[in-house]
């Protein structure tokens, strides 16, 4: 089937483009995930959405289409935190595994979901490998990994091969696409977990707020550090807690002056420092410790 009728709506540039309604968005994205569109149409869709930006109705419809392509994981009775990790480290150490480890030590089931490689950045996957922490290789393996009482890395290619295929289009066209936006919004848990949703661009917070509210999800919105769902060493930004019941709460921004304990940002060096922090051989960064405390405090209000 052709998606040309949809491309006529979204492909008219930043000022002339229109938004798809939820049903239209579901239809076009279902065709993309099922591999029913040509490479030319897929490239046109990716570029058009990149220029236009996703509306809330489109995000809802895209997620409707994506859900049948997700492998859901039974995370049991413990409260669960989902950390999306799709950027990795470029200038500063990747602190997502450290945050995951601290949250796990607080009694949460912690799933870090993301990509396994990035040619220019240090991924959480690589740090998990260096730490020897659990990495999901197929959905059936998940229940056995829960007994480790450690954070679990869930590669996107395992929980949604169809969406991973869309992310891989970046290698051909050189730009991120709508698939990258959706990947950060995935909740692969069977329960209504707390999802940390980090953003960079200023137009996203209100869209994300409406998206999660329409889905009656528990979500934490924050401006991430280098695209990761964590504070930086110097700053914990505001965190907006959206409860599935419709209430909200906000923790304030805080600044810190800790010395940087990471002398290098490669995976092995980051894993070594992370391990020493979790075994309390060296001090935690105050920003990550405070982020952990705020998440634990708010998540206990479910």
C-alpha positions in Angstrom: 0.0 0.0 0.0 1.1 3.6 -0.6 1.3 6.3 2.1 1.4 9.1 -0.5 -1.9 10.5 0.7 -0.4 10.9 4.2 2.8 12.4 2.8 0.7 15.1 1.1 -0.5 16.2 4.6 2.8 16.1 6.5 5.2 16.9 3.7 4.5 20.6 3.0 7.3 22.1 5.0 7.5 23.6 8.5 4.7 26.2 7.8 2.4 24.4 5.3 2.4 20.9 6.8 -0.7 19.6 8.6 -1.0 17.0 11.4 -2.4 13.5 11.1 -5.2 12.6 13.4 -4.8 9.6 15.7 -6.3 7.0 13.4 -4.4 8.3 10.4 -1.2 8.2 12.4 -1.9 4.7 13.5 -2.6 3.6 9.9 0.6 5.1 8.4 2.9 3.9 11.2 1.4 0.3 11.1 2.3 0.1 7.4 5.8 1.3 8.2 6.3 -1.2 11.0 4.9 -4.0 8.8 7.4 -3.1 6.1 4.7 -2.3 3.6 6.1 1.0 2.3 8.8 1.6 -0.2 12.2 2.9 0.8 11.5 6.1 -1.0 8.3 6.7 0.9 9.9 5.8 4.2 12.7 8.3 3.6 10.1 10.9 2.7 8.1 10.2 5.8 11.2 10.5 8.0 12.3 13.8 6.6 8.8 15.3 6.6 8.3 14.4 10.2 11.8 15.7 11.1 10.9 19.1 9.6 7.3 19.3 10.9 7.7 17.7 14.3 5.2 15.3 15.9 1.9 16.4 17.2 0.3 14.7 20.3 -2.3 13.0 18.1 0.4 11.6 15.9 2.4 10.4 18.9 -0.7 8.7 20.3 -1.5 7.0 16.9 2.1 6.0 16.3 2.2 4.3 19.8 -1.1 2.6 19.1 0.5 1.0 16.0 3.7 0.2 17.9 2.2 -1.6 20.8 1.5 -4.9 18.9 5.2 -4.9 18.0 6.4 -4.8 21.6 7.5 -7.8 23.6 6.1 -7.0 27.1 8.0 -8.0 30.2 6.4 -9.2 33.4 8.3 -7.2 36.0 6.4 -8.7 39.0 5.1 -6.9 42.0 7.9 -4.5 42.8 7.6 -0.9 41.6 9.4 -0.5 38.3 11.4 2.4 36.8 12.0 2.6 33.1 15.1 4.6 31.9 15.5 5.2 28.2 19.1 5.4 27.0 19.5 6.4 23.4 22.2 9.0 23.4 25.1 7.9 25.6 28.2 9.9 26.6 29.9 12.4 24.3 31.6 15.0 26.6 30.8 13.8 30.1 30.5 10.3 31.6 27.3 8.4 31.0 25.6 8.4 34.4 22.5 6.3 33.5 24.0 3.0 34.8 24.9 4.7 38.1 21.3 6.0 38.5 20.0 2.6 37.6 22.2 0.9 40.2 21.2 3.4 42.9 17.4 2.9 42.1 17.9 -0.8 42.1 19.5 -0.6 45.6 16.3 1.2 46.7 14.2 -1.8 45.9 13.0 -0.9 42.4 13.0 -3.2 39.4 15.0 -1.0 36.9 14.9 -1.5 33.2 17.3 0.5 31.0 16.0 0.2 27.5 18.0 1.5 24.5 20.4 0.9 21.7 23.5 -1.3 21.9 25.8 0.8 19.8 26.6 4.3 18.7 29.8 5.0 16.7 30.4 8.4 18.4 29.1 7.9 22.0 29.6 5.6 24.9 26.3 3.6 25.4 24.8 2.3 28.6 24.9 -1.1 26.9 28.7 -1.0 26.8 28.9 0.1 30.4 26.5 -2.8 31.4 28.8 -5.2 29.6 31.8 -3.9 31.5 30.0 -4.1 34.8 28.8 -7.7 34.1 25.2 -6.6 34.7 22.2 -8.4 33.1 21.5 -7.8 29.4 18.3 -9.2 27.9 19.0 -11.4 24.8 15.4 -12.5 24.3 12.1 -11.8 26.0 11.8 -15.4 27.4 15.0 -14.9 29.4 13.6 -11.9 31.3 12.1 -13.8 34.3 15.4 -15.4 35.2 17.2 -12.0 35.1 14.8 -10.5 37.7 16.4 -12.7 40.4 19.7 -10.8 40.0 18.4 -7.8 41.9 20.4 -5.6 39.5 19.3 -3.2 36.7 18.5 -5.0 33.4 19.5 -3.6 30.1 16.7 -4.3 27.5 18.0 -3.7 23.9 15.4 -2.2 21.6 16.2 -4.8 19.0 14.9 -7.4 21.6 11.8 -5.6 22.8 10.8 -4.2 19.3 12.8 -5.4 16.2 10.4 -3.4 14.0 11.1 -0.1 15.7 14.9 -0.9 15.8 14.7 -1.3 12.0 13.2 2.3 11.8 16.0 3.7 14.0 18.5 2.0 11.7 17.3 4.3 8.8 19.5 6.9 10.4 22.5 5.2 8.9 21.2 5.9 5.4 19.8 9.4 5.8 22.1 10.7 8.5 19.3 12.1 10.8 17.3 10.8 13.7 13.6 10.3 13.0 10.2 9.8 14.7 11.3 6.3 15.7 13.9 7.8 18.1 11.1 9.9 19.7 8.9 6.9 20.2 11.6 4.7 21.4 12.1 6.9 24.5 8.4 6.6 25.3 8.3 2.8 25.4 7.1 1.1 28.5 8.0 -2.6 28.0 6.8 -3.5 31.5 3.4 -5.2 32.0 2.7 -2.9 34.9 2.2 0.9 34.9 5.8 1.6 35.7 7.4 5.0 36.2 8.9 6.2 33.0 11.6 8.8 33.0 11.2 10.9 29.8 14.0 13.3 29.1 14.0 15.9 26.4 16.3 18.5 24.9 14.1 20.7 22.7 11.9 23.2 24.4 8.8 22.3 22.4 8.6 18.8 23.8 7.7 19.2 27.5 4.0 20.2 26.9 3.6 17.5 24.2 5.0 14.9 26.5 2.8 16.0 29.4 -0.3 15.7 27.3 0.9 12.3 25.8 1.4 10.7 29.2 -1.7 12.2 30.6 -3.8 10.8 27.7 -2.2 7.4 28.3 -2.8 7.6 32.1 0.9 6.8 32.7 3.2 7.5 35.6 6.0 9.7 34.1 8.9 11.9 35.1 9.7 14.7 32.7 13.1 16.3 32.8 15.7 18.0 30.7 18.3 15.3 30.5 22.1 15.5 30.4 23.5 15.0 26.9 20.2 13.3 26.0 20.3 10.8 28.9 17.7 10.6 31.7 20.0 11.8 34.4 21.2 14.9 36.2 24.7 16.1 35.3 27.4 16.3 37.9 26.7 20.0 38.3 22.9 20.3 37.9 19.8 18.4 38.8 17.1 20.0 36.7 13.4 20.3 37.7 11.6 17.0 37.5 7.9 17.0 36.8 6.2 14.0 38.2 2.9 13.1 36.4 0.8 10.5 38.3 -1.5 8.2 36.4 -4.3 9.5 38.6 -4.0 12.9 37.0 -2.1 14.8 39.8 1.3 16.4 39.4 4.3 17.4 41.5 7.6 19.1 40.7 11.0 18.9 42.4 13.1 22.1 42.2 16.3 22.6 40.2 19.5 22.2 42.2 23.2 23.1 41.5 26.2 21.2 42.8 30.0 21.8 42.9 31.3 18.3 43.2 34.7 17.5 41.7 34.4 15.2 38.6 35.4 11.6 39.8 35.5 10.4 36.1 38.9 10.9 34.7 37.8 9.3 31.4 34.4 8.6 29.8 35.0 5.3 28.0 32.9 2.3 29.0 35.5 0.5 31.1 36.6 3.6 33.0 33.0 4.6 33.7 32.1 1.1 34.8 35.0 1.0 37.2 34.1 4.3 38.9 30.4 3.3 38.9 31.2 0.0 40.6 33.3 1.8 43.3 30.5 4.2 44.0 27.9 1.5 44.4 30.2 -0.4 46.7 30.7 2.9 48.6 34.5 3.0 48.0 34.1 6.5 46.7 31.4 9.1 47.2 28.4 9.3 44.9 27.8 12.6 42.9 25.3 14.6 45.0 23.2 15.3 41.9 22.6 11.7 41.1 22.0 10.8 44.8 19.4 13.6 45.0 17.8 12.4 41.8 17.5 8.9 43.2 16.0 10.2 46.4 13.4 12.3 44.7 12.4 9.5 42.3 12.1 7.0 45.3 10.1 9.5 47.3 7.6 10.3 44.6 7.3 6.8 43.2 6.3 5.6 46.7 3.1 7.7 46.2 1.6 5.5 43.5 
